[in-house]
Amino acid sequence: MSATSVLERPQPSKMYRWVVLVFVSLAMFGNYYFYDALSPLADILQKQLHFTDQNIGLLNSFYSIAPIATVLIGGFIIDRIGTRRATFLFGVICLVGAILTAATGNFAVMASGRFVFGMGAESLIVSVTTALAKWFRGKELSFAFGVNLVIARFGTLLAQSSPSWARSAYHSWQTPWWIGVGFVTFCVIGPAIYWILEVHAEKKYSLGEAGGTDKIVPGDILKFGVSYWYVVILCVVFYSAIFPFETFAVKFFQHSQHMPLDDAGLLLSILTLSTMVGTPLFGLLADRIGKRALLMIIGSALLVPVFLIMAYVHSSATIQISLPWPWSTHFVAPLPPALSMILMGVAFALVPAVIWPSVAYIVEQRALGTALGLMTMVQNIGMASFNYFLGLANDTAHASEANPAGYMPMIYILTALAAVGVVFAILLRIRETGPHAHGLETITTQSATT
């Protein structure tokens, strides 16, 4: 068939593209579920397997260590074997890692499983992003990424609330892991169906190019300006304050607020619900008004009082929280931690909605893959480090149900991270309102991802 006839093929229908998005996003759904399945298990792992908080933190540290290598090789694998094969391969690796994690209570084996899972999961995210870039063009691309993220975070929401809808499973440390393995099968099923859909489409339609993957080109790093490094530091401290806290959040609520396991999991799920609703809306707001650095200051500043309210505000007041489908349930939570989770949810919806697209304004298009890949790598170094250090801090201070004050060093570390984030957001704002601005504070006339 001639090149001309290929070019004359019709574009896939809108319905076909959105069906592709749903199935490729199922991989992310399973991926996110298993990552977040650890937090509700923390107290049970401590009681039944005698894991320390340092052990629990290391389980997520091993996951975050994996992308340090992944970001160097994952993009090259995708370019070499193609998006659909790579997505399926990384999904299989996720499943192997999940099975290894659930198979035994031996810490070394479980940590190895989290590492293997992290290798597959983070590469899977890169390949799904590449697939979306291939199937969606123009202004649809930003919205497609938003829908993909909503589907993915629904996995997080289910994992965090699993002590409520799978209450009987939490009599054993192992059963919740095996439920997670069941969800990880979507990391294989989704890419398999996506493979079939894309092979069929290539025979009938003209598809876009995959676009650049998040692989690092060392020569590009030296050309990044000051604004980029401000964004990277803000990204590292912001995510290091939230994700490592999530690792211990359910256990912290159980011990410091004397909440039952299912209510503690549901309270944490407020964070995810907020991001599912808020992230697309804040993205649209940033496109409408600009002021991206200012929005990052606001989001970072909201995070500063969050941990202090949890630790220092003591009140007998409670709030009844209702969750929509699929739970259709309500529970009663102490007001201070509930308020903290709402503030954290707003911050976690606002900053990520602005910070990642901002990179496209700051660096040249040809170096965007390097910029995002490097930022992802440094972000995961921070998350791996602080998962370990928070666990170490809890163990050193003997944090427990009998000694909830032992969590205070963790609170101080998280508050300090949030404060550092505010400082670098302010520095970014000063830079971007001066002569070296890159347009972060201007109104978007067209999506930066197009």
N, C-alpha and C positions, 0 to 999 in steps of 0.2 A: 504494500500500500504506500502511496506517495506521501511526502511530507505535506503537500497541499491538502490532500483528502483528510489527513489527520486534523489539520487546522480547521477544516470546514465542519468537523463534527460539532454537534450541539453541546451546550453546557449541561451538566447534570441538573435535574429539576431541583427546586428548593426543597421539596419533600424528601427527595433521595439524599440530599446533603444532610438534612437534619436527622434522618434515620442513621446515616453513617456516624454522625456526632454522638447519638445516643449510645450506640454499641461500642464505639471507641472510648466513650466516657465511662462505660461500665468497668473498664480496667482500672480507671482512677478511683472509682467507687470502692472496689475491693481492696485496693492499695491503701486508701485512707482509713478504711475500717480497721485493718489489721495493725496499722501503725498506732492508732489510738486505743486499741484494745488493752494496752498495758496499764493505763492509768486506773481503771476500775479494779484491776487485779493486784495493785501494789500491796494493799494491806493483807490480802490472802496469801500472796507469795511470801510475805514476811512471817505470817503465822504458821503456814503449812510447810514451807520449804526453808524457813529460817534465813531468808535473804535479808541482807542489810539494805538501807536506803542507797548506799554506795553501789551495791549490786544492781538495784532497780534502775538507778541513774545510768549505770553502764550499759544496760540493755538498750536504752535509747541512744547512748553514746556510740555504740557499735553500729547502730543504724545510720547515724549521722557521719561516722568515719567513712563509711562505704562510698558516699558521693564524692569524696575527695579524689578517689581514683576514677570513679564513674565519669565525672565531668571531663576527665582527660581522654577517656577512650570511648564513652558512649556515643558521642556525636560521630566519631569516625566509623563505628560499627553501623550506625544508621545509614550513613552515606554509602557504605560498602555493600550492604545486603538489602537495602531498601526499607521503607517505612513499615510496610505491613509485616515483613518477616521479622524485623527488629522488635516491633510491638509484641508479636506473639512470643518471640524468644525471651524477652524481658518478663513477660507475664508468666512463663513457665518457671523462670528463675525465682520470681516472687513466690510461686506456689511451693517450690522446693524449700525455700527459706522458711516459709510459714509452717510447713510440715515438720521441719527440723526443730523449730522453736517449740512446737506443741508436743513433740515425741517423748521428751524426758524432762525430769526435774533437775537434771545436772546443769549447773550454771554455765559451765564452759560450752556445753552443747547448745543450750538455749541462746547464749550470746552469739555463737557462731551462726545460728539460724537467723537472728536479727541482722547480722552483718550481711549474710547472703540475701535476705529479704531486702535490705537497703540497697544493695548493688542492683537488684532487679527493679526495685520500686522507683528509684531516682532516674534510672535510665528509661524506665517506662514513661515517666512524666515528660522527659525530653522527646521521646518518640511520639507520644500523643500530641504534644505541642506542634511537632513537625507535621503530623498528619492533618491537624486542623488548618495549618498554614497552607497545605496543599488543596484542601477542599473549600476553603472560604476565602473570599477576596473582599477588598474594600472595607466599607463600614461594617459589613457582616462579621468580619474577623473578630473585632473587639467583643461583640455580643456573643459570638460563638465561644470565645474564651470564658466569658462570664457564665454562660449556661453550663459549660464543662466543669467549672469550679463549683457551681451549685450542686451538680450531680455528685461530684467527688466529696464534697463536704457533707452530703447526706450520709455517706459512709461513716464519717467522723461522728455525726449526730447519733447514728444508731449504736456505734461502739460506746460512746459516753453514756448513753441511756440504757445500755444493755442490762445493768443490774435491775432495772425496772421491768422490762419486757421479757427478760430471760432470768428471772430471779432464782429459779431452782438450779440453774447451772452454776451459781456461785457458791455452792457447797464444796466445790473442788477447784483447785487452781487450774486443772487441765481442761475441763469441759469448756470454759469460755474461749480458751485458745483454739479448740477444735471447731467451735462455732465460727471463729475468725477464719480458720482454714476454709470452711465452707464458703465464706464470702470471698476469699482470695481466688476461688475457682472462677469468679467473674473476670479476673485478670487474664485468664486463658480463654474463656468463652467469648468475651467481648472482642478481643483481637482476632479470634478465629472467624467470627461472623464478619468483622470488618474486612478481613482478608478476602472472603468470598464476595462481599459487596464491591470491593475495589477491583478485583479481577473482572467481575461482570461489567463494571462501569468502564473499564479501559477498552472494552470491545465496542462500546457504543458512544462514549462521550469523550470530550476533550477536557483533561484534568490539568490543574495548575501544577507548577513546580513546588517541591517540598519546601524550599527556602532554607536559610541557614540554620544549623543546629548549634546548640550551646557548647561548642568546643573552643578550647583556648589556643589562640595564636600568640606565642610569647612576644613577638615584635610589636603587636598592637598595644600591649599593656603600658609601654613607656610613653605612649601618646595620650593617655587619658589625663584629663585636667583635674583641678582641685575639686570642682563640684562633684565629679564622679566618686572621688574618694570619700567625700562627705556622705554621699548617699550610701556607699558601701558600709561605712562605719555605723550609720544610723540603722541600716538593715540588720547588721550583725547584732547590735545591742538590743534592738527592738524584738527580733525573733528569739534571741537568747533569753529575754525576760518572759516571753509567753510560752513557748513550747516546752522548755524544761519545767516551768511551773505546772503545766498540764500534766507532766509525768507524775507529780506528787500531789496534784490538786485534790483528787478524791480522798486520798489518805489524809491530807491536811484537814479537809472539811470534817471527816469522820472524827479525827482526834481533837481538833481545836474547837469545833462547833457542836460536837457530839451528835452528828447527823447519822442516820442509818445509811448503809451503802447505796441503796437505790436512790434515795433523795440526794445524796452527794453527787451521784452520777448525773442525775437530772439537772442539778444546779450548774454543773460544769457545761452541760449541753446548751445553756443560755448563750455561752460564748459562740458556739458554732451556729446557732440559730441567727444570732445577730450578724455574723459575717455572711451567711447565706442571703439574707435580705439586704444588708447594708452595703456590701462591696460593690455590686453593680450600680446601686444608686449613687454612691460616692464617686464612682468612676464617671458617671454621667455629669455629676456636679462639677468635677474637675474640668471636664471638657467644656462645660458651659461657662464657668467663671475664671478658669485658669487658677492662679494662686496656689500652685501645687506645693511649693516650699512652705507656705503659710499653713496649708492643710496638714502637712507633716508635723509642723510645730504643735498644732492643736491636738492631733492624734497622739503624739508623744507625751504632751503635757497631761492628757487625760489618764495616761498610764501611771503617772507618778503617785497619786493618792490611792490607787487601787489596793496595793499591798498593805499600806499603812492603815487603811480603813479596816481591812480584814483582821489586822493584828491588835489595833488599839481602840477601836470603837466597840464598846460593849453595850448591848441594849437587849432588853427583853422583847422588843418589838419584832414581829414576824410579818411575812408577806405570803399570801397565797398565790402561787404561780400556776397558770394553766398552760399546758402544751397542746398544740393542735395534733391532727392526724400525723402519724399512725398511732399515737399514744392515747389521745383524747383523755388525758388525765390531768390531775392537779396535785400539787404537794405544797406543804408549808415549809418555808425556809427562814432562818434568822435574817433580819433586814440588812445588817452590815455586809455580810458576804454576798447577798443577792444584789445589793447596790454596786458592790465592787465588780461583780461579773457583768452587770449591765454596762458599766463604764469601760471595762476591758473589752467587751464586745464591740462597742462603738469605736474604740481605738483600733481594734484588730480588723474592723471593716474599713476604716478610713485610711490608715497608713499603707497597707498592701495595695489598695485600689489606686494609690497615687505613686508609690515608690518604684514599682517595676516598670510601668509605662514611662516614667521620668527618664529612665536610662536611654530610651530611644531619642530623647531630645538632647542628651548631653554628649553622646558619642556618635561618630559617623556610622552610617548604615552598614557599611562593609565590616565594621568592627563590632557590631552589635552582639553577635554570637560569642565573641571573646569576652565582652563586657558582662553579659548575663551569666556566662559560664563561670567567670572568675568570682562574680558576686555570689553565685550559688555555692561555690566551693568554700569561700571564706565564711559565708553564713553557716554552713554545716560544721566548719571547724569550731565556730562559736557555740553552736548548739550542742555539739559533742562535749566540749569542755565544760559547759555550765550544767549539763545533765549530771556529769561526774561530780563537779564541785558542790552542787546543791545536795546531792546524796551524801557526800563527805561531810558537809556542814551539818546536816541533820543527824548523822551518826555521831559526830564529835560532840554535839550538844545534847545527845541522847533524846532526840525528839520521839515522842510516843504519846499514846492516849493518856498515860499517867503523867507525862511531862510535856504538855502542849507548848510551853514556853521554849522548848528546844527547837521549835521551828523559827524562832526570831532571827537567827543568823541568815537563814534562807530569805526571810522577808527583807532584811537590810540589803542583801546582795541584789535582789530583784529591784528594789527601789532605786538603788544606785545605778543600775543598768538603765532604768527608765529616765533618770535624770541626765545621764550621759547622752541619751537619745535626744532629749530636748536641746542640749547644748549644740549638738551637731546639726540639728534641724534649723536652729537659729543661724548658725554659721552659713548653712546652705542658703537660707533666705537672704542674708546680707550679700552673699556672692551673687545670687541670681537677681538682685535688684540693682546691681552695679554695672560697670562697663563690660564685665565678662559674662553677662547673662546668656543663657541658652534658650530662653523662651519658656521656662517652666511656669512663669507667672502670667503668661499670656493666654488668651482664649484660643482653643483648638478650632481650626476651620475644617480640618480633616483628620481622621484617626491616624495617630502616629504609627500604628502598626501596619498601615496600608503601604 
